Amino acid sequence: MKTNKLLCAFLFLFLYCFNANSQDNDLLKLVDTAKPQKEYVKNAFKSSRVINGHSMEFIGKGVMDVRILHRFGLINSGIENLFGLDQANMRFGFDYGLGRSLTIGAGRSNVGKEWDAFVKFRPIWQSTGPRSVPFSVVLVSGITLSTMPWTDPDRKNYFSSRVAYYHTVIVGRKFSEAFSLQLSPTFVHRNLVALEADENDAVAIGVGGRLKLTKRIAFVADYHHIVLRVGSGAFQHPLSVGFDIETGGHVFQLHFSNSTGMNEKAFITSTTDKWSKGDIRFGFNLSRVFTLKKPKRDLIKSE
């Protein structure tokens, strides 16, 4: 009997110690999981472009973004042109996410009959938690190719004369769920210009912002101030304002702009209309994303 009592006491003590140790381990796990985790900030903008220029947002790995951009004629052209709706300029493009911070894209515009392509990379990503970074840095490099007929086909024309390049550095921050802001210095080089007085190079400082109004609607603005002039003075600073509207897998954007072109070379070097004179064009951008390759694991958390 005494032996049985000792065995029972020993078994009770063993189970008690085991249970206590398990509880301690569970508590340690809770402490470990309670440690702050680094989280990357997403959805600074709902699209990879603000309106004209690139935004600091990316579309994601394995995602195809089909983009259709429309820009109508001048609103002040009057009722005979249905306030510009009788005229339309267009760019269609395809962007693809090679990685969470790497995107390539290409498109075609009827303005200047231009093809364009770009690569977009994010070396610094805004984050919270340990070793957080308060802003994002994005690099974009692109090329355009004009397919317009030569103005003087009898002279010796070079293929390189059709080509232009641009490089953009985007520095931006999502300040809150409602507000994001970015700066985007942009350099444009054209191999051939229309007039001898025109500059081959142009530099602009872009400012883009987004203000969320409701769960699915946000106000967006996109402005580029040209600090290195591109010509004799006829060119204007492109300004666009509008609204992003989320509809499921689509981002539908309505906007007003004084620019006709829809790539960096076009709207920075070829904008001639003035807001102050009512030279405004109504337009819309449509973005539809398709997941072509589902990522194995998504560790990114949104703020």
N, C-alpha and C positions, 0 to 999 in steps of 0.2 A: 504493500500500500504506500509505504514511504517512498519507494522508488517511483511508483506511478505518479505520486504528487510532484516529485522532483522533475520527472519528464514533462508533465503538464506545465509546470512553472517555466521550464526552459523553453518549451514550444511557444508559450504565451509571450515570453520575453523576445524570442527570435522574430515572431510575427510583428510584434510591436516595433522593434528596431527596423525591420524591413519596411513596414508601412511609413514610419517616420522618415526613413531615408528616401523613399519614393516621393513623399510630400516635399522633402527638401529639394529633390531634383526637379520636381514640377515647379517649385517656387523659383529655382535658378533659371529654368527655361523661360518663365514669365519675365524675370528680370532681364534676360538676354533679349527677348523679343520686344521689350519695352524701350530698348535703346533706340535713339533717333536714327532713322535710315535716310540715306541720300536719295532724294526724289528729283527727277528731271521735270521741268515745267513744260507743259504742252498747251496747245490751243491759245497761243498768244494772238494768232489770227486764225480765222476759219478757212483760209485759203493760202496757197503757197505764193500768191501775189496779193498786194494791197488793192490796187486797181490797175495802174500801169506797171509799176515796179515790183520786183520780187519782195516778198515778205520774209521774215526770219523763220517762218513756219515750214515744216517739211511734210510730205505726204505719207511717209512710212515705207518700210521695206516691203518689196513685192507688190506695191500698189501702182496701178496705172491711173493717171488723172487725164481725162479727156476734156480739153478746154475749148470752148467756142466763144469768141469775143466779137461783139458787134459795136460799131460806132456809126451813128447816122449823121446826116448833114446838119448844117447850122440851123438852130431854132429860129434865128432872126431872118431866115430866108423867106419867111412868110407863108401864107396859106397856099400859094400856088405850088409850093414844094412840100405842102403838108408839114410845115415847120421842121423840115429836114428829113422827115420819114421816107420821102421818095428816094433818098440817096442812102447808100449803106456801104460801109467798109467792114472788112472781116479778117480775123485771124483764127485759124484752127490749129490746135497743137496737141501733142501727146507728151506727158511727163511721166517718168518711171523712177520709182525709188529703188536704187541699188542697195541702200542701207538706211538705217535710221537717220543718218546725217549725210547722206550722199544721194543726189538726184540728178538725172540727166533729162533733157527734153529737146524737142524740135517742133517747128511750126512753119506755117506758110501764111503770108499776108498778101492781100491784093493791093495794099498801098505800097507802091514801088515794086510790086511783084517780087517780094523778098522771101527767101527761105532764111530761117534762123535756127540756131542750136545753142545749147548752153550746158554747163556743168555747175552744180551747186553743192557746196561742202560746208559743214558746220564744225569747225575745230573746237569751239567753246559753246557749251550748252548751259543755259541758266538752270540752277538747281537750288534746292533747300536741304537742310540737314548738315551732317558733317562735311567739311571741305566744300561748302556750297559756293556757287558762283552767282553773283547778282545780275548777270546779263548774258546774252548770247552774242556770238560773233559768227557771221556767215560770209563766205566768199563765193562770188558768182563770176564766171567768165563765159562770154558768149561771142558768137560770130554771126554775121549776116551776109547774105549773098543776093544781090539784085539780079533779076533776069530780064530787066527792061531792055528793049532794043537800043543799040548804040545811037546816040544823037547824031554822030557823024561816022557812018560805017565805012567811009572811004579812007579815013586816017587809020594809022596803026593803033589798034585797041588791045589792051592787055586784060587777061582774065582777072588778075589781081586788082584791077580798078573797080571790079564789082564787089569787092570784099570790104567789110568794116568789122571792127572788134569793140568789145566793151568789157570793162572789169568793174565790179562793185564790191565794196566792203560794207556789210550791214552790221550795225551795233544796236541791239534792241533789248527791251526789258518788258516783261509782263508785270505791271505794278500791282494789279489786283485782278479778280475774276472779270471785272468790267472794263479795265483800261490797259492798253498796250501802246508803246511808242517806240519808234526806231529811227535811226539816222543812217543814210546810205550814200556816202560819197561815191560818185561814178565817173569813170574815165572812158571816153569814146574816141576811137581813132578811125577816120575814114581814109582809105587809100587814095580816093579821088573825090574832089569837091567840084561843085558846079561852076564857081567863079574863082578867079585868081585871088580875089580879095578874101575869100573864105578861108577859115582855118581848118586844117585837117583834124586837129584835136579839140575836144570839148571836155570840160569838167563841170559837173553839177553836184550839188549837195541835196540829197533827197530827204524828205521827212514824211513818214507814214504813221498813221494812228488809227486805233480802233476803240470805239466806245460802245459797250454792250448796252442795249436799251431794253430788250426783253430776252426771254430764253432763246428765241430763234432769230432775233433781228438786232443788227449792230450798225452803227454809223461808222463809216470809214472815210479817210481823207488821204490824199497822195499828192505831194508837191515837190517839184524839183527846181531848185534855184540855180541857174546857170552862172557860174562864177568865171569861167573862161569862155568868152563869146565864140560863137561858131560862124559868124559872118559879119555882114555890114551893119547889123543892128535890127533887122526885120524879125528875128526870131524871138519868141516869147518864152516865159517860164511856164512849163506845163503844170496845170492844177486840175485835179479831179476829186470830186466828192460824191458819195453815194451810200447805199445801204446794202448790207449782206443779209440775205434771207435764207435760212436753212430749211430744206424740205427733204428730210430723209437723207438719201445718199447724195443729194444735190446741194450745191451752194449757188444760189441765184443772186446776182448782184445787179442793181439798178444804179446808174451813175450819170453825172454830168461832167463834161471835160472840154477844155479848149484845144486838146491835141487830137490829131487824126491817127497817127501811127501808133502801133501797139507792141513795139519792141523798143529796147533802150536806145538804140541808134536812131530810130524813127522819131520817138516823142521828145528826145533831148535835142536833136539837131534840126528838126523839121517843123516844130510847132510855130505857127505864125499868127494864130487867132488870139484875140484879147478878150478876157472876161469883161473888162471895163466897157467894151463896145458891144457886149451881148453876143460875142462870137462863141457860142456854147453849143456843144453837141450832146445829145442824149444817147446813151448806149446801155448795153447790158453784157455781162459776162456770165457764162454758164460753166460750172465745173461739176463733172460726174466722175467719181472714183470707182475703180474696180479692183478687188483684191485678187491678183493673179497667182500669188505665191504666199500662202499663209505662213507667218513666222512660227518657228517651233516653240518659242517662249517669249513672252512679252513682259519684261521686268520694268517697263517704264510706267511711272505713276504720274498722274496729272495733279497740278496744284489746285 
